[in-house]
């Protein structure tokens, strides 16, 4: 597991929150797919599902910033991980 990806700031957010909110879909792809390769990935699911101190996820942050493509990617990957769980 890439432990640095799971590092939280004072708001309880990982780097994924900020990359998703900024709309950098390539960086989002690199982050989520660096966790456990293909198929079922509990690490990837837990990474995408992290909630900050306000209860929002990186998906929420992307949506709030109008980054629809990033939000759709994260939502799709989360759904796929939930399906295989």
Secondary structure as the mmCIF struct_conf table of DSSP 4:
data_model
#
loop_
_struct_conf.conf_type_id
_struct_conf.id
_struct_conf.beg_label_comp_id
_struct_conf.beg_label_asym_id
_struct_conf.beg_label_seq_id
_struct_conf.end_label_comp_id
_struct_conf.end_label_asym_id
_struct_conf.end_label_seq_id
HELX_RH_3T_P HELX_RH_3T_P1 UNK A 3 UNK A 6
TURN_TY1_P TURN_TY1_P1 UNK A 10 UNK A 11
BEND BEND1 UNK A 12 UNK A 12
HELX_RH_AL_P HELX_RH_AL_P1 UNK A 15 UNK A 22
TURN_TY1_P TURN_TY1_P2 UNK A 23 UNK A 23
HELX_RH_AL_P HELX_RH_AL_P2 UNK A 25 UNK A 33
TURN_TY1_P TURN_TY1_P3 UNK A 34 UNK A 34
BEND BEND2 UNK A 35 UNK A 36
BEND BEND3 UNK A 38 UNK A 39
HELX_RH_AL_P HELX_RH_AL_P3 UNK A 42 UNK A 49
TURN_TY1_P TURN_TY1_P4 UNK A 53 UNK A 54
BEND BEND4 UNK A 55 UNK A 55
HELX_RH_AL_P HELX_RH_AL_P4 UNK A 58 UNK A 64
TURN_TY1_P TURN_TY1_P5 UNK A 65 UNK A 66
HELX_RH_AL_P HELX_RH_AL_P5 UNK A 68 UNK A 84
#
